[in-house]
Amino acid sequence: MHVIERDQFIFSFSGEHAPVLTVTSGEHVVLRTNDCFSGQIKGDQDLVTSIDYGKINPATGPVFVEGALPGDVLKAEIVRISLDSHGVITTLPGIGTLIHQSEIQTKIIPVKEGRRLQFSDKIQFDCAPMIGVIGVAPSEGETACGHPGLHGGNLDTNCIAEGSTVYLPVFVPGALFALGDLHASMGDGEMCGTGVEIAGEVEVRLTVLKGMRLPAPVVETNHAWYTVSSDHDVLAAIRMASERMQEMIVRSWELSPTDAYLLMGAAGDVQMSQVCKPCPVETVVRIRMPKLKGMPVLIG
């Protein structure tokens, strides 16, 4: 088993980054991750107003996957997510739907028995581990890990969890895969700008799908397919994700574009992954289509 320690990380996705590990297609990798604050918040007294914002959202990696070339797809199967003993949730200055009537505050959240979160003396709820940042190098330039894009990045999509598969378009040789920004739990939309931010480790299986062009990330769970898109304009993001789902259905289920559209209206969902406005980060949305009995896979 390949293991990458949490001191090997990047703050941006770029084809210029040197890989810290090279693997062959189909191999498993364990990536040990920092929390989104790079461990700068230790207690309730540590506020986000006093941290170094240049150390936000580190992603462990990158991993060079042999045989991955532009025009291919990298299939990242999330085999296991393990969490550290505690996480942190904070409000962020000028960010989120209710920041106008909230104070800047930090809460340290213990993880009990690896599966329950202690929000307060009276309030506990189950962990729902997920990956916030997951992606590959973009086609050109670099993109900070705090931002989403066609390459993946800060997707903050809570169905990217244990047992899910993320399909990423490959833009540079080797793909240069990395991930980080785990959450012990994060509600849809990440309303206040943070979930329960936590360090941990993720086991993934990385497989190259040759010649399978994909314009943007797709997520597969046991029960559904999701196209993921981002834009500062929420309607533009919804439209792009919808068009990509429509294209997949037309190609794989042999429907006309109009029939695919009607099916999406009857059985699909528009879901918000990251919409904690105001915020300098793009809104992230996803279109959900359930797996229908007897119908082929949409990708893979």
C-alpha positions as CSV (number, residue, x, y, z in Angstrom):
1,M,0.0,0.0,0.0
2,H,1.4,3.4,-1.0
3,V,1.1,6.0,1.7
4,I,1.6,9.8,1.4
5,E,2.1,11.7,4.6
6,R,0.3,14.9,5.4
7,D,3.6,16.9,5.1
8,Q,3.5,16.4,1.4
9,F,0.9,18.8,0.1
10,I,0.1,21.5,-2.4
11,F,-2.0,24.7,-2.1
12,S,-2.9,24.7,-5.8
13,F,-3.5,22.3,-8.7
14,S,-0.9,22.8,-11.5
15,G,0.9,20.8,-14.2
16,E,4.1,22.4,-12.9
17,H,4.0,20.6,-9.5
18,A,6.4,17.7,-9.0
19,P,4.7,14.5,-8.1
20,V,5.4,13.0,-4.7
21,L,4.4,9.5,-5.8
22,T,4.1,7.6,-9.0
23,V,1.6,4.7,-9.3
24,T,0.3,2.4,-12.0
25,S,-3.3,2.3,-13.0
26,G,-5.5,0.4,-10.6
27,E,-3.2,0.8,-7.5
28,H,-4.4,1.9,-4.1
29,V,-3.0,5.0,-2.3
30,V,-3.5,6.2,1.2
31,L,-3.3,10.0,1.5
32,R,-3.0,11.5,5.0
33,T,-4.5,15.0,5.1
34,N,-4.4,18.2,7.1
35,D,-7.6,20.0,7.9
36,C,-8.5,23.0,5.7
37,F,-6.8,25.4,8.2
38,S,-3.5,23.5,8.1
39,G,-3.8,22.8,11.8
40,Q,-3.6,26.5,12.7
41,I,-6.7,26.4,14.9
42,K,-6.1,24.4,18.1
43,G,-8.9,25.6,20.5
44,D,-12.1,27.7,20.8
45,Q,-10.0,30.8,21.4
46,D,-8.3,30.6,18.0
47,L,-10.3,32.7,15.5
48,V,-10.0,32.7,11.8
49,T,-9.2,36.4,11.9
50,S,-5.8,35.5,13.2
51,I,-4.7,32.7,10.9
52,D,-2.6,32.8,7.7
53,Y,-5.0,32.6,4.8
54,G,-2.1,31.5,2.5
55,K,-2.3,28.1,4.2
56,I,-5.9,27.2,3.4
57,N,-7.1,24.0,1.9
58,P,-3.9,22.0,1.5
59,A,-4.3,18.9,-0.7
60,T,-2.1,15.9,-0.2
61,G,-0.1,14.9,-3.3
62,P,0.1,15.2,-6.2
63,V,0.2,11.6,-7.5
64,F,1.4,10.8,-11.0
65,V,-0.7,8.0,-12.5
66,E,1.2,6.1,-15.2
67,G,-0.6,6.0,-18.6
68,A,-2.9,8.9,-17.8
69,L,-2.9,11.3,-20.8
70,P,-5.0,14.3,-21.9
71,G,-8.3,13.0,-23.2
72,D,-8.4,10.1,-20.7
73,V,-10.5,10.0,-17.5
74,L,-9.1,9.3,-14.0
75,K,-11.4,7.1,-11.9
76,A,-10.9,7.7,-8.2
77,E,-12.7,5.2,-6.0
78,I,-13.1,6.3,-2.4
79,V,-12.4,3.1,-0.5
80,R,-12.1,4.4,3.0
81,I,-12.2,7.7,5.0
82,S,-10.7,7.8,8.5
83,L,-11.1,10.8,10.8
84,D,-8.8,12.3,13.5
85,S,-10.1,12.7,17.0
86,H,-11.6,16.2,16.7
87,G,-12.6,18.8,14.1
88,V,-13.4,22.5,14.0
89,I,-16.2,24.6,12.7
90,T,-16.1,28.4,12.4
91,T,-17.8,31.4,11.1
92,L,-15.9,33.4,8.5
93,P,-15.8,37.2,8.2
94,G,-18.1,38.5,5.4
95,I,-19.0,34.9,4.3
96,G,-22.3,33.0,4.5
97,T,-26.0,33.5,4.5
98,L,-26.3,34.6,8.2
99,I,-23.0,36.3,8.8
100,H,-24.8,39.6,9.1
101,Q,-26.3,38.5,12.4
102,S,-23.6,36.1,13.7
103,E,-20.3,36.6,15.6
104,I,-16.9,35.3,14.6
105,Q,-16.7,32.1,16.6
106,T,-14.8,28.8,16.7
107,K,-16.0,25.5,18.0
108,I,-13.8,22.5,18.5
109,I,-15.9,19.3,17.8
110,P,-14.7,16.0,19.4
111,V,-15.3,12.8,17.5
112,K,-16.7,10.2,19.8
113,E,-15.8,6.6,19.2
114,G,-15.0,7.5,15.6
115,R,-18.6,8.0,14.6
116,R,-20.4,10.7,16.7
117,L,-19.8,14.4,16.8
118,Q,-20.1,16.3,20.1
119,F,-21.5,19.7,19.1
120,S,-22.3,20.7,22.7
121,D,-23.1,19.0,26.0
122,K,-26.7,18.3,24.8
123,I,-26.2,17.9,21.0
124,Q,-24.6,14.9,19.3
125,F,-25.0,13.7,15.7
126,D,-23.5,11.1,13.5
127,C,-20.4,11.7,11.4
128,A,-20.8,11.8,7.7
129,P,-17.2,11.9,6.4
130,M,-16.7,13.5,3.0
131,I,-13.9,15.0,0.8
132,G,-14.0,18.7,0.0
133,V,-11.0,19.0,-2.3
134,I,-10.3,16.4,-4.9
135,G,-8.9,16.9,-8.4
136,V,-6.2,16.8,-11.0
137,A,-4.0,19.5,-12.6
138,P,-5.9,21.9,-14.9
139,S,-5.0,22.2,-18.6
140,E,-3.0,25.4,-18.0
141,G,-1.8,27.7,-15.2
142,E,-2.7,26.9,-11.6
143,T,-5.9,27.0,-9.6
144,A,-5.8,27.4,-5.8
145,C,-7.1,24.5,-3.9
146,G,-9.9,26.7,-2.5
147,H,-11.5,27.0,-5.9
148,P,-13.5,24.5,-8.0
149,G,-13.2,24.0,-11.8
150,L,-13.3,21.5,-14.6
151,H,-10.3,19.8,-13.0
152,G,-12.2,19.2,-9.7
153,G,-10.6,21.1,-6.8
154,N,-12.8,22.5,-4.0
155,L,-16.0,20.7,-5.0
156,D,-17.4,20.6,-1.4
157,T,-19.9,18.0,-2.5
158,N,-21.0,15.8,0.4
159,C,-21.8,12.8,-1.8
160,I,-18.0,12.5,-2.3
161,A,-17.9,10.0,0.5
162,E,-16.7,6.5,1.3
163,G,-18.0,4.1,-1.4
164,S,-18.3,6.9,-4.0
165,T,-16.3,7.2,-7.2
166,V,-15.2,10.5,-8.7
167,Y,-14.4,10.6,-12.5
168,L,-12.0,13.4,-13.4
169,P,-10.9,14.6,-16.9
170,V,-7.2,14.3,-17.4
171,F,-5.5,17.4,-18.8
172,V,-1.8,16.7,-18.3
173,P,0.3,13.6,-18.4
174,G,0.0,11.6,-15.2
175,A,-3.1,13.6,-14.1
176,L,-1.3,14.8,-10.9
177,F,-4.1,13.8,-8.5
178,A,-4.4,15.2,-5.0
179,L,-7.1,15.5,-2.3
180,G,-7.7,17.1,1.1
181,D,-10.2,19.3,3.0
182,L,-12.0,16.4,4.8
183,H,-15.2,17.1,6.7
184,A,-16.6,15.0,9.5
185,S,-19.9,16.4,8.5
186,M,-21.0,19.2,6.1
187,G,-24.6,20.2,5.2
188,D,-25.6,20.8,1.7
189,G,-24.6,24.3,0.7
190,E,-22.1,24.7,3.6
191,M,-24.2,27.6,4.8
192,C,-21.7,29.2,7.2
193,G,-18.7,28.6,5.0
194,T,-17.3,25.6,7.0
195,G,-18.4,22.1,7.9
196,V,-16.7,20.2,10.6
197,E,-13.2,20.6,9.2
198,I,-10.9,17.8,10.1
199,A,-7.7,16.0,9.4
200,G,-7.7,12.3,8.5
201,E,-6.7,9.9,5.8
202,V,-8.3,8.6,2.6
203,E,-7.7,5.4,0.7
204,V,-8.4,5.7,-3.0
205,R,-8.0,3.4,-6.0
206,L,-6.8,5.3,-9.0
207,T,-7.6,3.8,-12.5
208,V,-7.1,5.3,-15.9
209,L,-10.0,5.0,-18.4
210,K,-8.4,5.4,-21.8
211,G,-10.0,7.6,-24.5
212,M,-13.1,8.3,-22.4
213,R,-13.5,12.1,-22.8
214,L,-15.2,13.9,-20.0
215,P,-15.6,17.7,-19.8
216,A,-16.0,18.0,-16.0
217,P,-16.2,15.9,-12.8
218,V,-18.8,13.3,-12.4
219,V,-19.6,11.5,-9.1
220,E,-21.1,8.0,-8.9
221,T,-22.7,6.6,-5.7
222,N,-24.5,3.3,-5.1
223,H,-27.8,4.8,-6.1
224,A,-27.1,7.8,-8.3
225,W,-25.0,9.8,-10.8
226,Y,-24.1,13.4,-10.3
227,T,-22.7,16.0,-12.7
228,V,-20.9,18.8,-10.8
229,S,-20.4,22.3,-12.1
230,S,-19.4,25.7,-10.6
231,D,-19.7,29.4,-11.4
232,H,-20.2,32.7,-9.6
233,D,-23.6,32.8,-11.2
234,V,-25.7,30.0,-9.7
235,L,-28.0,29.8,-12.7
236,A,-25.1,29.4,-15.0
237,A,-23.7,26.6,-12.8
238,I,-27.1,24.8,-12.8
239,R,-27.3,25.1,-16.6
240,M,-23.9,23.7,-17.2
241,A,-24.4,20.7,-14.9
242,S,-27.8,20.1,-16.5
243,E,-26.4,20.1,-20.0
244,R,-23.7,17.6,-19.0
245,M,-26.2,15.3,-17.4
246,Q,-28.4,15.6,-20.5
247,E,-25.5,14.7,-22.8
248,M,-24.6,11.6,-20.7
249,I,-28.2,10.4,-20.7
250,V,-28.6,10.9,-24.5
251,R,-25.3,9.1,-25.2
252,S,-25.7,6.1,-22.8
253,W,-29.5,5.7,-22.6
254,E,-30.2,6.4,-26.3
255,L,-32.8,9.1,-25.7
256,S,-33.4,12.3,-27.6
257,P,-32.3,15.5,-25.9
258,T,-35.9,16.4,-25.2
259,D,-36.7,13.0,-23.7
260,A,-33.6,13.2,-21.6
261,Y,-34.7,16.7,-20.4
262,L,-38.2,15.4,-19.6
263,L,-36.7,12.4,-17.7
264,M,-34.5,14.8,-15.7
265,G,-37.5,16.9,-14.8
266,A,-39.4,13.8,-13.6
267,A,-36.7,11.9,-11.8
268,G,-33.7,14.1,-11.4
269,D,-32.7,16.8,-8.8
270,V,-30.9,20.1,-8.7
271,Q,-28.8,20.1,-5.5
272,M,-26.6,22.7,-3.9
273,S,-23.1,21.7,-2.9
274,Q,-21.5,25.0,-2.0
275,V,-23.6,28.2,-1.9
276,C,-22.5,30.1,1.2
277,K,-22.9,33.5,-0.3
278,P,-21.5,36.1,-0.1
279,C,-18.2,34.3,-0.7
280,P,-15.2,34.7,-3.1
281,V,-15.5,31.0,-4.0
282,E,-17.6,29.9,-6.9
283,T,-21.0,28.4,-6.2
284,V,-20.9,24.6,-6.8
285,V,-24.1,22.7,-7.8
286,R,-24.8,19.1,-8.8
287,I,-27.5,17.4,-10.9
288,R,-28.6,14.1,-9.5
289,M,-30.0,11.3,-11.7
290,P,-30.9,8.0,-9.9
291,K,-29.7,4.7,-11.2
292,L,-32.7,3.3,-13.0
293,K,-33.3,-0.5,-13.1
294,G,-32.2,-2.0,-16.4
295,M,-30.5,1.1,-17.7
296,P,-26.7,1.1,-18.6
297,V,-24.1,3.0,-16.6
298,L,-23.7,6.6,-17.6
299,I,-19.9,6.4,-17.4
300,G,-17.3,3.7,-16.9
